[in-house]
Amino acid sequence: MNRHAKRILVLIVGWAFILLGIAGLFLPILQGVLFLLVGLIILSSEYVWAHHLLAKIKERFPKLGRVADQATEKAKAWMQRLTGQPRTD
């Protein structure tokens, strides 16, 4: 998978989670905050503002920050398996 296609995929998936999170704030069947957090984690690899916002959230809510870090590591491993890249642990 080339770099440009990967970037577009990351942006589409990240913004989709953000939109689902916004909808989830108003709809009782979706977990809005969870989708927003996942969207921020995904977008933080492409946008500086998302990275800074995620850092502020981690600072304010340390437990949530640990969960976000674990989710980030799992997402990286998943993306490496998906793209066929060797793991660099």
GROMACS elastic network, one bead per residue, 0.5 to 0.9 nm:
[ bonds ]
;  ai    aj funct       b0    kb
    1     4     6  0.84673   500
    1     5     6  0.66552   500
    1     6     6  0.65539   500
    1    83     6  0.62352   500
    1    84     6  0.87411   500
    2     5     6  0.55380   500
    2     6     6  0.62723   500
    2     7     6  0.87825   500
    3     6     6  0.51096   500
    3     7     6  0.61871   500
    3     8     6  0.87226   500
    4     7     6  0.51684   500
    4     8     6  0.63183   500
    4     9     6  0.86600   500
    5     8     6  0.51525   500
    5     9     6  0.61420   500
    5    10     6  0.86177   500
    6     9     6  0.50561   500
    6    10     6  0.61266   500
    6    11     6  0.86209   500
    7    10     6  0.50988   500
    7    11     6  0.61847   500
    7    12     6  0.86284   500
    7    46     6  0.77414   500
    8    11     6  0.51373   500
    8    12     6  0.61366   500
    8    13     6  0.85864   500
    9    12     6  0.51904   500
    9    13     6  0.60968   500
    9    14     6  0.83818   500
   10    13     6  0.52886   500
   10    14     6  0.58687   500
   10    15     6  0.84411   500
   10    42     6  0.67213   500
   10    43     6  0.71141   500
   10    45     6  0.85451   500
   10    46     6  0.80754   500
   11    14     6  0.51221   500
   11    15     6  0.59923   500
   11    16     6  0.83293   500
   11    42     6  0.78905   500
   11    43     6  0.65526   500
   11    46     6  0.76677   500
   12    15     6  0.53887   500
   12    16     6  0.60007   500
   12    17     6  0.86882   500
   13    16     6  0.50263   500
   13    17     6  0.62994   500
   13    18     6  0.87241   500
   13    39     6  0.75951   500
   13    42     6  0.76582   500
   13    43     6  0.86124   500
   14    17     6  0.52775   500
   14    18     6  0.63691   500
   14    19     6  0.87980   500
   14    38     6  0.75692   500
   14    40     6  0.69823   500
   14    41     6  0.79309   500
   14    42     6  0.51742   500
   14    43     6  0.53184   500
   14    44     6  0.89640   500
   15    19     6  0.61326   500
   15    20     6  0.84963   500
   15    39     6  0.63427   500
   15    40     6  0.86272   500
   15    42     6  0.86487   500
   15    43     6  0.75271   500
   16    19     6  0.51364   500
   16    20     6  0.61208   500
   16    21     6  0.84813   500
   16    39     6  0.74074   500
   17    21     6  0.59718   500
   17    22     6  0.86025   500
   17    35     6  0.53141   500
   17    36     6  0.62527   500
   17    37     6  0.84237   500
   17    38     6  0.66095   500
   17    40     6  0.83410   500
   17    42     6  0.87442   500
   18    22     6  0.62649   500
   18    23     6  0.86611   500
   18    32     6  0.86746   500
   18    35     6  0.63024   500
   18    37     6  0.80121   500
   18    38     6  0.78383   500
   18    40     6  0.73226   500
   19    22     6  0.51104   500
   19    23     6  0.62279   500
   19    24     6  0.84215   500
   19    35     6  0.82839   500
   19    36     6  0.78793   500
   19    39     6  0.85624   500
   20    23     6  0.50337   500
   20    24     6  0.58879   500
   20    25     6  0.86757   500
   20    30     6  0.77773   500
   20    31     6  0.86741   500
   20    32     6  0.68826   500
   20    35     6  0.62401   500
   20    36     6  0.75251   500
   20    39     6  0.89329   500
   21    25     6  0.63363   500
   21    30     6  0.76098   500
   21    31     6  0.69320   500
   21    33     6  0.60412   500
   21    34     6  0.69779   500
   21    37     6  0.81386   500
   21    38     6  0.88167   500
   21    39     6  0.79914   500
   22    25     6  0.53036   500
   22    26     6  0.72685   500
   22    32     6  0.60393   500
   22    33     6  0.82041   500
   22    35     6  0.81633   500
   22    36     6  0.71503   500
   23    26     6  0.55523   500
   23    27     6  0.61184   500
   23    30     6  0.75884   500
   23    32     6  0.67231   500
   24    28     6  0.67538   500
   24    29     6  0.71207   500
   24    31     6  0.54024   500
   24    33     6  0.75046   500
   24    34     6  0.88976   500
   24    35     6  0.77080   500
   24    36     6  0.88642   500
   25    28     6  0.76248   500
   25    30     6  0.75755   500
   25    31     6  0.72343   500
   25    33     6  0.71144   500
   26    30     6  0.84722   500
   26    32     6  0.78743   500
   27    30     6  0.60246   500
   27    31     6  0.83927   500
   27    32     6  0.81402   500
   28    31     6  0.75687   500
   28    32     6  0.87863   500
   30    33     6  0.89635   500
   30    34     6  0.87710   500
   30    35     6  0.82482   500
   31    34     6  0.54818   500
   31    35     6  0.63675   500
   31    36     6  0.87529   500
   32    35     6  0.52802   500
   32    36     6  0.61446   500
   32    37     6  0.86298   500
   33    36     6  0.50487   500
   33    37     6  0.61218   500
   33    38     6  0.86420   500
   34    37     6  0.51404   500
   34    38     6  0.62375   500
   34    39     6  0.85750   500
   35    38     6  0.51139   500
   35    39     6  0.60555   500
   35    40     6  0.85616   500
   36    39     6  0.50541   500
   36    40     6  0.61537   500
   36    41     6  0.86371   500
   37    40     6  0.50743   500
   37    41     6  0.61970   500
   37    42     6  0.86741   500
   37    54     6  0.80784   500
   37    68     6  0.78642   500
   38    41     6  0.50683   500
   38    42     6  0.62551   500
   38    43     6  0.86017   500
   38    68     6  0.80851   500
   38    71     6  0.83883   500
   38    72     6  0.89643   500
   39    42     6  0.51613   500
   39    43     6  0.60400   500
   39    44     6  0.83958   500
   40    43     6  0.50613   500
   40    44     6  0.57576   500
   40    45     6  0.89343   500
   40    50     6  0.57583   500
   40    51     6  0.75670   500
   40    53     6  0.80057   500
   40    54     6  0.66051   500
   41    44     6  0.52745   500
   41    45     6  0.74010   500
   41    50     6  0.77016   500
   41    51     6  0.77391   500
   41    54     6  0.71347   500
   41    68     6  0.73053   500
   41    69     6  0.88470   500
   41    71     6  0.83500   500
   41    72     6  0.67868   500
   42    45     6  0.61927   500
   42    46     6  0.79412   500
   42    50     6  0.88236   500
   42    72     6  0.81115   500
   42    75     6  0.86006   500
   43    46     6  0.53874   500
   43    47     6  0.59309   500
   43    48     6  0.87494   500
   43    50     6  0.61041   500
   43    51     6  0.76589   500
   44    47     6  0.52481   500
   44    48     6  0.64848   500
   44    49     6  0.74924   500
   44    52     6  0.79985   500
   44    53     6  0.85702   500
   44    54     6  0.74019   500
   45    48     6  0.78587   500
   45    50     6  0.81411   500
   45    51     6  0.71384   500
   46    50     6  0.80828   500
   46    51     6  0.83473   500
   47    50     6  0.54131   500
   47    51     6  0.64667   500
   47    52     6  0.88861   500
   48    51     6  0.50088   500
   48    52     6  0.61989   500
   48    53     6  0.85806   500
   49    52     6  0.51401   500
   49    53     6  0.60922   500
   49    54     6  0.85170   500
   50    53     6  0.50582   500
   50    54     6  0.60181   500
   50    55     6  0.85006   500
   51    54     6  0.51543   500
   51    55     6  0.61765   500
   51    56     6  0.87381   500
   52    56     6  0.62591   500
   52    57     6  0.86733   500
   53    56     6  0.51070   500
   53    57     6  0.62638   500
   53    58     6  0.86408   500
   54    57     6  0.50353   500
   54    58     6  0.61332   500
   54    59     6  0.85923   500
   54    65     6  0.82765   500
   54    68     6  0.88589   500
   55    58     6  0.50299   500
   55    59     6  0.61457   500
   55    60     6  0.86417   500
   55    65     6  0.81276   500
   56    59     6  0.50505   500
   56    60     6  0.61655   500
   56    61     6  0.84539   500
   57    60     6  0.51650   500
   57    61     6  0.58456   500
   57    62     6  0.80078   500
   57    64     6  0.78574   500
   57    65     6  0.70234   500
   58    61     6  0.51622   500
   58    62     6  0.52703   500
   58    63     6  0.77542   500
   58    64     6  0.63722   500
   58    66     6  0.76541   500
   58    68     6  0.80229   500
   59    62     6  0.57911   500
   59    65     6  0.72761   500
   60    64     6  0.88512   500
   60    65     6  0.85369   500
   61    64     6  0.54079   500
   61    65     6  0.62106   500
   61    66     6  0.89537   500
   62    66     6  0.63280   500
   62    67     6  0.87535   500
   63    66     6  0.51958   500
   63    67     6  0.64497   500
   63    68     6  0.86405   500
   64    67     6  0.50859   500
   64    68     6  0.60738   500
   64    69     6  0.86093   500
   65    69     6  0.61275   500
   65    70     6  0.86430   500
   66    69     6  0.50711   500
   66    70     6  0.62827   500
   66    71     6  0.86003   500
   67    70     6  0.51389   500
   67    71     6  0.61565   500
   67    72     6  0.85817   500
   68    72     6  0.60686   500
   68    73     6  0.87008   500
   69    72     6  0.50054   500
   69    73     6  0.63324   500
   69    74     6  0.87149   500
   70    73     6  0.52153   500
   70    74     6  0.63007   500
   70    75     6  0.86191   500
   71    74     6  0.50882   500
   71    75     6  0.60584   500
   71    76     6  0.85866   500
   72    75     6  0.50402   500
   72    76     6  0.61494   500
   72    77     6  0.86624   500
   73    76     6  0.51171   500
   73    77     6  0.62797   500
   73    78     6  0.86009   500
   74    77     6  0.51605   500
   74    78     6  0.61273   500
   74    79     6  0.86295   500
   75    79     6  0.60788   500
   75    80     6  0.85381   500
   76    79     6  0.51224   500
   76    80     6  0.61493   500
   76    81     6  0.86563   500
   77    80     6  0.51136   500
   77    81     6  0.62777   500
   77    82     6  0.85910   500
   77    87     6  0.72427   500
   78    81     6  0.51739   500
   78    82     6  0.60933   500
   78    83     6  0.86503   500
   79    83     6  0.60356   500
   79    84     6  0.82672   500
   79    85     6  0.83875   500
   80    83     6  0.52742   500
   80    84     6  0.57900   500
   80    86     6  0.66975   500
   80    87     6  0.66305   500
   81    84     6  0.50649   500
   81    85     6  0.64516   500
   81    86     6  0.77480   500
   81    87     6  0.81680   500
   82    85     6  0.79157   500
   85    88     6  0.89899   500
